[in-house]
């Protein structure tokens, strides 16, 4: 879980030598984007809010039945 919104792609950084077989001459960073869903903070928060609303409606429904009987 991340503290942000959803992401649909994730970056992966790889150090690649400028000349193959000779990393002592320098490297460059290659960024590869992977298509992957990463959940943000709004998913668990949305689940908790939906659960609390459902429990509130159920509680009020049971309370009305108990009062009217």
N, C-alpha and C positions, 0 to 999 in steps of 0.2 A: 504494500500500500504506500502511496506517495501522498505528500501533503500538497496537492495541486489538482488540476483537472485531469481528465482522461488523456492518455496518449495512445496513438495508433501505430506509432513507429518508434523504435529505440535505436540510438546510435551506438556503434561499437567502434572503438579506436584501435588501430593496429599500427605499430611502428614497422615500416618497411625500409630496408636499406636502399639508398639511391642507386648504387651499383650492386647487383646481385653478388653475394659472396664476400662483399667488402663493407661490413657495417661500420668499420672505423672511419670511412670517408663521409659518413653522415647518414642520417635516416630522415624519412618524412612520415608524417602521420596520415594514414589512410582512414577515412571515415566510411563505415559501411552501415547502411540503414536497414534494420530488420523490421518487417511488418509484424507487429505484435501488439496486442491490447494490454495496456497497463492501467489498472484501476486507480482512480484518484480518491480523494477524501470524500467526495460527494456520494459515492456508492454506499459505503457503510452508514454515513449520516442519513442518507435517504431511506435506507432500510430501517434504521432506528426510528425515524420520524413516522414512516408508514406503519410500523408496529405499534407505536404509541397511539396513533390516531385510531387504529383498529381496536386496540384494547380500550380506549376511551369510549368508542361507540358500543362495544360489548358491555362494558361496565354500566353505562347509562341505560342500555336496554334491559339488563338484569335488574337494575335499580327500579325502573318504571314498573316491571312485572311484580316485584316484591311489594311496592307501595300500593298497587291497584288490587292486590289479592286480599 
